[in-house]
Structures are given as structure tokens and as C-alpha cells.
Amino acid sequence: MFHSENQQFLKEVVASVLEGQGISWLKMGRVKKLLEDENYRNFMISRLNKNLDKKLTDDDTHIDDVVSANGTDNQGMTFLIPHTILII
């Protein structure tokens, strides 16, 4: 697989999770394998974190909570987050 194909695959997975569709069990193995690479973990985190472009000022006393629309969204995030964290 080429790097760009893997990034496109991860973009589709993240889009699916953010739309609340979750991750197909057929894709889970490939996602796990790709997230063993630190570059793909960083890529995934940057796609999942919608607040990266948001600049905070001194007037901002807190960051608003993110509201989840349904349980499927949570299942996708629950699958992705542990696989993006490398435990040494």
C-alpha cells in the first residue's frame, strides 16, 4: 500500500466516525495495523481534533464540551482513541 492510499483510507474512517457511522469490522484490522506507525497516529489525531485551528484568547475561560449525537459515534471514538496511544 502507498502512503497516500493509507492516508485516504484513514480520512474515510475518520469521516465515518465523525458522522456517527462508526467503523466497519472489516476495516478495524487495517486501522489497527496502520496506527502502529507514529506518523499515522499523528495524522489520525489531527483529523479527529476539530479544535486544532481554533485559537484561544485570554478571554476564553474554558473550552466548550463536544456533544455526541448518538452511541455509534462513541463506539467509533472508543475504538480509535486507544489505538492512537502508544504505551511504552
Backbone bond lengths (Angstrom), bond angles and torsions (degrees), N, CA, C in turn:
res aa  C-N    CA-C-N  psi(-1)  N-CA   C-N-CA  omega(-1)  CA-C   N-CA-C  phi
1 M - - - 1.455 - - 1.534 109.10 -
2 F 1.284 115.73 144.20 1.448 121.29 178.08 1.517 110.08 -89.56
3 H 1.315 114.80 154.82 1.462 121.95 -179.15 1.531 111.41 -55.28
4 S 1.339 117.55 -46.09 1.466 120.63 -178.20 1.524 111.84 -65.97
5 E 1.333 117.64 -34.53 1.465 120.85 177.05 1.523 110.39 -66.40
6 N 1.320 116.56 -39.57 1.462 120.43 178.72 1.524 111.09 -67.01
7 Q 1.330 116.79 -40.37 1.463 119.71 178.04 1.526 110.65 -65.18
8 Q 1.321 117.51 -39.94 1.460 120.93 178.26 1.532 110.09 -63.93
9 F 1.314 116.55 -41.05 1.465 121.17 177.46 1.530 110.34 -60.31
10 L 1.342 116.94 -46.58 1.466 120.49 179.75 1.523 111.85 -66.17
11 K 1.336 117.96 -35.40 1.463 120.85 175.54 1.527 110.27 -60.11
12 E 1.338 116.72 -42.76 1.456 121.02 179.83 1.525 111.29 -66.24
13 V 1.327 116.74 -39.09 1.466 120.86 178.51 1.525 109.89 -63.99
14 V 1.327 117.09 -46.82 1.470 121.26 -179.76 1.529 110.06 -62.80
15 A 1.319 117.20 -43.57 1.469 120.37 178.70 1.524 110.63 -59.68
16 S 1.309 116.22 -41.53 1.460 121.17 178.79 1.526 111.04 -63.00
17 V 1.310 116.70 -43.53 1.471 121.31 -179.91 1.524 110.24 -66.37
18 L 1.326 117.37 -44.60 1.456 120.71 -178.23 1.523 112.06 -67.94
19 E 1.327 117.48 -25.65 1.468 121.52 176.47 1.525 111.57 -82.22
20 G 1.335 116.33 -7.37 1.453 120.34 177.76 1.517 114.34 90.08
21 Q 1.327 117.84 13.40 1.457 121.18 -178.67 1.519 112.94 -89.17
22 G 1.303 118.06 -14.58 1.457 120.79 -179.08 1.523 111.60 78.10
23 I 1.341 115.56 -165.07 1.462 122.13 -178.78 1.516 108.67 -120.72
24 S 1.304 116.05 131.19 1.458 121.12 176.97 1.526 109.20 -64.84
25 W 1.315 116.89 141.68 1.463 120.16 -179.67 1.527 110.76 -63.45
26 L 1.327 117.27 -22.63 1.460 120.60 177.24 1.536 111.92 -69.65
27 K 1.312 116.59 -26.23 1.464 121.28 -178.20 1.521 113.14 -91.84
28 M 1.319 117.48 -16.01 1.465 120.53 -173.40 1.527 113.49 -59.87
29 G 1.309 117.90 -40.67 1.463 120.78 -179.55 1.512 112.24 -63.09
30 R 1.334 115.89 -43.72 1.462 119.93 179.54 1.523 110.71 -66.45
31 V 1.333 116.65 -39.76 1.469 119.98 178.50 1.525 109.96 -61.78
32 K 1.320 117.15 -46.34 1.470 120.96 179.21 1.523 110.64 -57.97
33 K 1.315 117.03 -45.58 1.466 121.83 -178.13 1.536 110.81 -63.84
34 L 1.336 116.26 -44.00 1.466 119.41 -179.73 1.524 111.43 -65.83
35 L 1.327 117.30 -35.94 1.457 119.89 -176.95 1.516 113.33 -77.42
36 E 1.310 117.60 1.08 1.462 120.58 170.32 1.524 110.65 -72.58
37 D 1.330 116.93 -20.34 1.461 123.56 178.80 1.530 109.41 -91.08
38 E 1.326 116.81 128.13 1.465 121.25 -177.05 1.525 112.41 -60.05
39 N 1.320 117.36 -35.28 1.465 120.25 -179.89 1.523 111.10 -62.45
40 Y 1.322 116.72 -41.51 1.463 120.05 179.21 1.523 111.28 -72.59
41 R 1.340 117.72 -31.75 1.470 119.98 175.69 1.526 109.80 -64.52
42 N 1.327 117.26 -44.67 1.467 121.12 177.86 1.521 111.08 -62.39
43 F 1.314 115.96 -40.82 1.459 121.32 178.23 1.531 109.92 -60.63
44 M 1.332 116.36 -45.45 1.468 121.63 -178.91 1.528 110.68 -63.78
45 I 1.324 117.30 -45.32 1.471 121.22 179.77 1.528 110.30 -61.14
46 S 1.320 117.30 -42.84 1.466 119.64 -179.09 1.519 111.07 -64.74
47 R 1.327 117.98 -31.63 1.467 121.38 178.44 1.528 111.81 -77.31
48 L 1.306 117.24 -36.05 1.468 120.92 -178.71 1.522 112.28 -75.00
49 N 1.326 117.00 -33.44 1.460 121.19 -176.94 1.521 109.68 -83.13
50 K 1.312 115.69 98.72 1.465 120.90 -177.92 1.526 112.33 -74.53
51 N 1.319 118.00 -13.71 1.458 121.63 -175.40 1.524 113.87 -94.69
52 L 1.319 118.92 8.06 1.470 120.20 -178.06 1.524 112.68 -62.54
53 D 1.335 116.84 -36.06 1.459 120.17 -177.46 1.521 112.53 -83.69
54 K 1.313 117.22 -9.17 1.457 121.88 -177.33 1.529 109.44 -80.45
55 K 1.311 116.15 121.72 1.464 121.28 179.08 1.525 109.50 -92.59
56 L 1.314 116.26 132.90 1.449 121.43 178.77 1.527 109.61 -97.42
57 T 1.307 115.19 142.28 1.456 120.54 176.91 1.522 108.53 -109.98
58 D 1.307 116.20 175.00 1.460 120.43 178.35 1.525 111.68 -65.64
59 D 1.336 116.76 -23.59 1.468 120.84 179.72 1.525 112.05 -74.07
60 D 1.341 117.24 -19.52 1.467 120.62 179.25 1.521 108.89 -76.74
61 T 1.315 116.30 111.97 1.457 119.61 -178.99 1.516 112.33 -91.06
62 H 1.316 116.67 -18.19 1.466 120.11 177.99 1.521 109.48 -156.41
63 I 1.304 114.60 164.81 1.463 121.61 176.75 1.524 106.87 -103.94
64 D 1.327 116.60 130.72 1.464 120.82 -179.03 1.510 111.38 -63.05
65 D 1.331 115.12 145.53 1.453 121.54 176.32 1.523 110.27 -69.29
66 V 1.322 115.76 152.18 1.455 121.39 175.74 1.518 107.13 -95.64
67 V 1.315 116.42 126.49 1.453 121.18 -178.13 1.519 109.33 -94.90
68 S 1.317 116.02 131.50 1.452 121.84 178.24 1.517 109.25 -95.34
69 A 1.338 116.15 133.72 1.460 120.62 -176.22 1.521 112.84 -77.68
70 N 1.333 117.04 -35.36 1.469 118.53 -176.18 1.521 111.06 -152.13
71 G 1.313 115.90 173.43 1.459 122.02 -177.82 1.511 113.81 -71.13
72 T 1.330 118.52 -28.40 1.458 121.34 -179.88 1.519 110.44 -63.54
73 D 1.322 115.71 -38.17 1.461 120.86 177.44 1.523 109.44 -59.80
74 N 1.309 116.57 -43.47 1.459 120.72 179.38 1.516 111.76 -64.80
75 Q 1.326 117.79 -37.68 1.462 120.85 179.67 1.522 111.02 -63.70
76 G 1.323 117.55 -41.54 1.461 120.82 178.06 1.516 111.85 -64.29
77 M 1.326 116.33 -44.82 1.463 120.53 178.06 1.522 110.83 -65.07
78 T 1.334 116.20 -40.00 1.456 120.54 179.71 1.526 111.18 -62.64
79 F 1.314 117.31 -30.95 1.458 120.98 176.38 1.527 110.91 -75.96
80 L 1.338 117.29 -44.15 1.468 120.94 -173.14 1.525 113.79 -73.01
81 I 1.309 117.98 -44.20 1.466 121.00 -172.49 1.530 112.82 -58.88
82 P 1.345 120.58 -49.19 1.473 118.09 179.93 1.535 113.31 -63.40
83 H 1.323 116.82 -28.10 1.453 119.06 -178.86 1.520 112.54 -81.15
84 T 1.335 117.60 -10.27 1.460 119.96 176.24 1.518 111.62 -93.15
85 I 1.328 117.06 -9.24 1.464 121.22 -179.02 1.531 108.93 -99.57
86 L 1.299 115.88 122.99 1.451 121.89 178.77 1.521 108.77 -94.30
87 I 1.312 116.10 121.43 1.465 120.95 178.59 1.521 108.06 -101.86
88 I 1.320 115.62 122.31 1.472 120.82 -177.44 1.510 109.00 -100.00
